Amino acid sequence: MKSLNRSILVAAAVLLGAMSTPAWSQAYPAKPITLIVPTGAGGGTDVVARVMSKRLGELLGQPIVVENKAGAGGIIGTQFVAKSAPDGYTLLISSNQIAMIPHLYKDSPFDPIKDFAPITSLAMLPTVVVANPKAPVGSMQELVDYARRNPDAITYGSAGNGSPNHLFAELLNKTANIKTLHVAYKGIAAALTDVVAGNVTMAYASLPTVQSFIDTGRLKALAVTSPKRIPSLPNVPAVAESVPGYEAEIWIGLWAVAGTPAPIVAKIHEATVRTLADPEVAKRLNDGGMVIEPRTSAAFGAVVKNEIDRWGTVVTALGSAIQKQ
């Protein structure tokens, strides 16, 4: 009888456990979710976060609070998420900067594979090389020629050491065999302010970030960093037209903290894909020149691994041009 009672208790416990998991996952989310942007306001990652946050919150049934935690080339915000509870209430939206940081810092405070659970990729962001209208260069070829004649006379602003726009610029320096001088900021918005003011010659920034500056003539577009010209700027050449072999693109993705229960990750993934398919959200992203690219969590994880390998090779090739910490 005791054995029978014990068996009944064990069976009941197993049944309750099986029943509680789906019920628990269905209860998520029970409070607002914080979406951390590891860069300053106004950048491409911030734009994507704010465009999709309202609809994503509606689909999940709780508000999405977008919070910028900029600094240290994206490390501060990314590390904050890595140390958060794996409960789905603190998410990270980041560019492929997350795959670059481990190669730039000897003691990186996070591991992009071990510390995060990939949810999905969101979009590709065309990057534009923009300059002050009064800069002594009016095209990418003129920039290359001028920089070769005047090493370090051309300055460029970035969102910080190790940011994608920093690496994109140094990749151009190496590919074109030129020297331009890096000026680091806490965010690309601050860098662009100085380019518009004429304090810095140029910058590499996502199209959504600089579109209005280009449209109003406050900045001139020299080139796009994608392999070919983009439909949004058909008259702006690709860097590769003047510097063969050059290619660099920004993508944006979404992560939870490693250890977040799979049902929660799946729920966020489903809601995010539906958000990206929403006509209003899709229009706003497409109007900004973005290419929407959702993937399964597994496929996105594979992309991250490939990017880590790729940028490791780039950083090694750039060597002393990148100030490793």
C-alpha positions as CSV (number, residue, x, y, z in Angstrom):
1,M,0.0,0.0,0.0
2,K,2.8,2.4,0.9
3,S,4.5,1.6,-2.4
4,L,1.2,2.2,-4.2
5,N,0.7,5.5,-2.4
6,R,4.3,6.6,-3.2
7,S,3.7,5.7,-6.9
8,I,0.5,7.8,-6.9
9,L,2.3,10.7,-5.4
10,V,5.2,10.5,-7.9
11,A,2.7,10.3,-10.8
12,A,0.8,13.2,-9.5
13,A,3.9,15.3,-9.2
14,V,5.0,14.5,-12.7
15,L,1.5,15.4,-14.0
16,L,1.4,18.6,-12.1
17,G,4.9,19.5,-13.4
18,A,3.8,18.8,-17.0
19,M,0.7,20.9,-16.5
20,S,2.4,23.8,-14.8
21,T,5.0,24.4,-17.5
22,P,2.6,25.4,-20.3
23,A,0.4,27.3,-17.8
24,W,3.4,29.2,-16.6
25,S,4.7,30.0,-20.0
26,Q,1.2,31.2,-21.0
27,A,1.2,33.6,-18.1
28,Y,4.2,35.4,-19.6
29,P,4.4,38.3,-19.7
30,A,2.8,39.5,-16.5
31,K,4.5,42.9,-16.4
32,P,6.2,45.4,-18.7
33,I,9.3,44.2,-20.7
34,T,12.4,46.3,-21.0
35,L,14.1,46.5,-24.3
36,I,17.7,47.6,-23.9
37,V,19.4,49.6,-26.7
38,P,23.2,49.6,-26.1
39,T,23.7,52.8,-28.1
40,G,22.4,56.4,-27.9
41,A,19.1,57.6,-29.0
42,G,18.7,58.3,-32.8
43,G,20.9,55.5,-34.1
44,G,19.7,52.8,-36.4
45,T,19.2,50.2,-33.6
46,D,17.3,52.8,-31.6
47,V,15.1,53.5,-34.6
48,V,14.2,49.9,-35.1
49,A,13.5,49.4,-31.4
50,R,11.1,52.4,-31.3
51,V,9.3,51.5,-34.5
52,M,8.5,48.0,-33.4
53,S,8.1,48.4,-29.6
54,K,4.4,49.5,-29.6
55,R,3.1,46.8,-31.8
56,L,5.3,44.1,-30.1
57,G,3.9,45.2,-26.8
58,E,0.3,44.9,-28.0
59,L,0.9,41.4,-29.3
60,L,2.5,40.3,-26.1
61,G,-0.1,42.0,-23.9
62,Q,2.4,44.2,-22.0
63,P,4.1,47.5,-22.7
64,I,7.7,47.4,-24.1
65,V,9.8,50.0,-22.5
66,V,12.8,51.0,-24.7
67,E,15.8,52.1,-22.6
68,N,19.1,53.4,-24.0
69,K,22.2,52.3,-22.1
70,A,25.0,53.7,-24.2
71,G,28.7,53.8,-23.6
72,A,32.0,51.8,-24.0
73,G,31.2,51.0,-27.6
74,G,28.0,49.1,-26.7
75,I,29.5,47.2,-23.8
76,I,27.5,48.9,-20.9
77,G,24.1,48.1,-22.2
78,T,25.0,44.6,-23.5
79,Q,26.6,43.6,-20.2
80,F,23.6,44.9,-18.3
81,V,21.3,42.5,-20.2
82,A,23.8,39.6,-19.8
83,K,23.6,40.0,-16.1
84,S,19.8,40.3,-15.9
85,A,17.5,37.5,-14.8
86,P,16.7,34.9,-17.6
87,D,13.0,35.5,-17.3
88,G,12.2,37.3,-20.6
89,Y,11.6,40.7,-19.0
90,T,14.9,42.2,-20.1
91,L,15.7,41.9,-23.8
92,L,18.6,43.2,-26.0
93,I,18.3,44.7,-29.4
94,S,21.7,45.2,-31.0
95,S,23.6,45.4,-34.2
96,N,26.3,43.0,-35.3
97,Q,28.5,45.1,-32.9
98,I,27.8,42.3,-30.4
99,A,29.9,40.0,-32.7
100,M,32.7,42.5,-32.9
101,I,33.2,43.4,-29.2
102,P,34.8,40.1,-28.1
103,H,37.6,40.7,-30.6
104,L,38.2,44.3,-29.5
105,Y,38.4,43.7,-25.7
106,K,40.8,41.2,-24.2
107,D,38.6,40.8,-21.2
108,S,35.1,41.2,-22.7
109,P,32.5,41.2,-19.9
110,F,30.2,39.0,-22.0
111,D,30.2,36.1,-24.4
112,P,27.7,36.7,-27.3
113,I,27.1,32.9,-27.6
114,K,27.1,31.8,-23.9
115,D,25.3,34.8,-22.3
116,F,22.5,35.3,-24.8
117,A,19.6,33.3,-26.3
118,P,19.0,34.4,-29.9
119,I,15.4,35.3,-30.7
120,T,15.5,36.5,-34.3
121,S,17.2,38.8,-36.7
122,L,15.2,41.9,-37.5
123,A,16.6,44.0,-40.4
124,M,19.5,44.9,-42.5
125,L,20.4,48.6,-42.4
126,P,22.1,50.2,-45.4
127,T,25.1,52.3,-44.2
128,V,25.9,55.6,-45.9
129,V,29.2,57.5,-45.9
130,V,28.2,61.1,-45.3
131,A,30.2,64.3,-45.2
132,N,29.8,67.9,-44.3
133,P,28.7,69.8,-47.5
134,K,31.7,72.0,-47.2
135,A,34.2,69.1,-47.0
136,P,37.0,69.1,-49.6
137,V,35.6,65.9,-51.1
138,G,32.4,65.4,-53.1
139,S,32.6,61.7,-53.9
140,M,34.2,58.5,-52.6
141,Q,36.9,58.6,-55.3
142,E,37.7,62.2,-54.3
143,L,37.9,61.2,-50.7
144,V,40.3,58.4,-51.4
145,D,42.5,60.6,-53.6
146,Y,42.5,63.4,-51.0
147,A,43.2,61.1,-48.1
148,R,46.2,59.6,-49.9
149,R,47.6,63.1,-50.5
150,N,46.7,64.3,-46.9
151,P,47.0,61.5,-44.4
152,D,44.8,62.1,-41.3
153,A,43.4,65.3,-42.7
154,I,40.0,63.6,-43.1
155,T,38.3,63.0,-39.7
156,Y,35.4,60.7,-39.1
157,G,33.0,60.4,-36.2
158,S,31.7,57.1,-34.8
159,A,29.4,55.8,-32.1
160,G,32.5,54.7,-30.1
161,N,35.6,52.6,-30.3
162,G,34.6,49.2,-31.7
163,S,31.3,50.3,-33.0
164,P,30.3,49.1,-36.5
165,N,30.8,52.6,-38.0
166,H,34.3,52.6,-36.5
167,L,35.2,49.2,-38.0
168,F,33.6,50.1,-41.3
169,A,35.8,53.2,-41.6
170,E,39.0,51.4,-40.6
171,L,38.1,48.7,-43.1
172,L,38.0,51.3,-45.8
173,N,41.3,52.7,-44.6
174,K,42.9,49.3,-45.0
175,T,41.2,48.4,-48.3
176,A,41.9,51.7,-50.0
177,N,45.3,52.2,-48.4
178,I,44.4,55.6,-46.9
179,K,44.6,57.2,-43.4
180,T,41.6,59.0,-41.9
181,L,41.4,60.1,-38.2
182,H,38.9,58.5,-35.8
183,V,36.9,60.7,-33.4
184,A,34.8,58.6,-31.0
185,Y,31.5,59.6,-29.5
186,K,29.0,58.0,-27.1
187,G,26.5,57.7,-29.9
188,I,26.2,58.3,-33.7
189,A,23.8,61.2,-33.1
190,A,26.5,63.2,-31.4
191,A,29.0,62.3,-34.1
192,L,26.5,63.5,-36.8
193,T,25.9,66.7,-35.0
194,D,29.6,67.5,-35.2
195,V,29.7,66.5,-38.9
196,V,26.9,68.9,-39.6
197,A,28.7,71.6,-37.7
198,G,31.9,71.0,-39.6
199,N,33.9,69.9,-36.6
200,V,34.4,66.4,-38.2
201,T,34.6,65.7,-41.9
202,M,32.4,62.6,-42.2
203,A,30.8,59.6,-40.6
204,Y,29.4,56.2,-41.5
205,A,25.8,55.9,-40.4
206,S,22.7,53.9,-41.1
207,L,20.3,55.4,-43.7
208,P,17.4,55.8,-41.3
209,T,19.7,57.9,-39.1
210,V,20.9,60.3,-41.9
211,Q,18.0,60.3,-44.3
212,S,16.6,63.6,-43.1
213,F,20.1,65.2,-43.1
214,I,20.6,64.1,-46.7
215,D,17.2,65.3,-47.8
216,T,17.7,68.8,-46.3
217,G,21.2,69.2,-47.6
218,R,22.9,69.3,-44.2
219,L,25.0,66.3,-45.2
220,K,26.0,64.9,-48.5
221,A,26.0,61.2,-49.3
222,L,29.3,60.0,-50.7
223,A,28.6,56.3,-51.0
224,V,26.8,53.3,-49.5
225,T,28.8,50.5,-47.9
226,S,26.7,47.6,-49.3
227,P,28.1,45.7,-52.2
228,K,25.8,47.4,-54.7
229,R,23.7,50.6,-54.9
230,I,20.5,50.6,-53.0
231,P,17.0,51.5,-54.3
232,S,16.5,54.2,-51.7
233,L,19.6,56.1,-53.0
234,P,19.9,55.0,-56.6
235,N,22.3,57.9,-57.5
236,V,24.7,57.2,-54.6
237,P,27.4,54.8,-55.6
238,A,28.6,51.9,-53.6
239,V,32.1,52.2,-52.0
240,A,33.1,49.2,-54.0
241,E,32.8,51.2,-57.3
242,S,35.8,53.2,-56.2
243,V,37.4,50.7,-53.8
244,P,37.0,47.2,-55.2
245,G,36.4,44.5,-52.7
246,Y,35.0,46.8,-50.0
247,E,31.8,45.5,-48.3
248,A,30.3,46.2,-44.8
249,E,26.7,46.0,-43.7
250,I,24.8,46.5,-40.4
251,W,22.2,44.0,-39.2
252,I,19.9,44.3,-36.2
253,G,18.9,41.4,-34.0
254,L,17.0,40.6,-30.8
255,W,18.2,38.5,-27.8
256,A,17.0,37.2,-24.5
257,V,19.3,36.3,-21.6
258,A,20.8,32.8,-21.8
259,G,18.8,30.4,-19.8
260,T,15.5,32.0,-20.6
261,P,12.9,29.2,-20.9
262,A,12.4,28.0,-24.5
263,P,8.6,28.6,-24.4
264,I,9.2,32.3,-23.5
265,V,11.8,32.7,-26.3
266,A,9.4,31.1,-28.7
267,K,6.6,33.4,-27.6
268,I,8.7,36.5,-28.1
269,H,9.9,35.1,-31.5
270,E,6.4,34.6,-32.7
271,A,5.2,38.0,-31.6
272,T,8.3,39.7,-33.1
273,V,7.8,38.0,-36.5
274,R,4.2,39.1,-36.5
275,T,5.3,42.7,-35.6
276,L,7.7,42.8,-38.5
277,A,4.9,41.6,-40.8
278,D,2.5,44.4,-39.6
279,P,1.9,46.7,-42.5
280,E,2.5,49.9,-40.6
281,V,5.7,48.6,-39.0
282,A,7.0,47.2,-42.3
283,K,6.2,50.4,-44.1
284,R,8.1,52.5,-41.6
285,L,11.1,50.2,-41.7
286,N,11.1,49.9,-45.5
287,D,10.7,53.7,-45.9
288,G,13.9,54.0,-43.8
289,G,15.7,51.9,-46.4
290,M,15.8,48.8,-44.2
291,V,15.5,45.2,-45.4
292,I,13.3,43.2,-43.0
293,E,14.9,39.8,-42.4
294,P,13.3,37.7,-39.6
295,R,14.9,34.2,-39.0
296,T,14.2,31.3,-36.8
297,S,16.1,31.4,-33.5
298,A,18.4,28.6,-34.6
299,A,19.2,30.3,-38.0
300,F,19.8,33.6,-36.3
301,G,22.2,31.9,-33.8
302,A,24.1,30.5,-36.8
303,V,24.4,34.0,-38.3
304,V,25.8,35.4,-35.1
305,K,28.5,32.7,-35.0
306,N,29.4,33.4,-38.6
307,E,29.6,37.1,-37.8
308,I,31.9,36.5,-34.8
309,D,34.3,34.5,-37.1
310,R,34.1,37.1,-39.9
311,W,34.8,40.1,-37.7
312,G,37.5,38.3,-35.8
313,T,39.3,38.0,-39.1
314,V,38.7,41.7,-39.9
315,V,39.9,42.9,-36.5
316,T,43.1,40.8,-36.8
317,A,43.7,42.2,-40.3
318,L,43.3,45.8,-39.1
319,G,45.7,45.2,-36.3
320,S,47.0,48.4,-34.6
321,A,44.4,50.5,-36.5
322,I,41.9,49.3,-33.9
323,Q,42.7,50.2,-30.3
324,K,42.1,47.0,-28.5
325,Q,41.3,47.4,-24.9
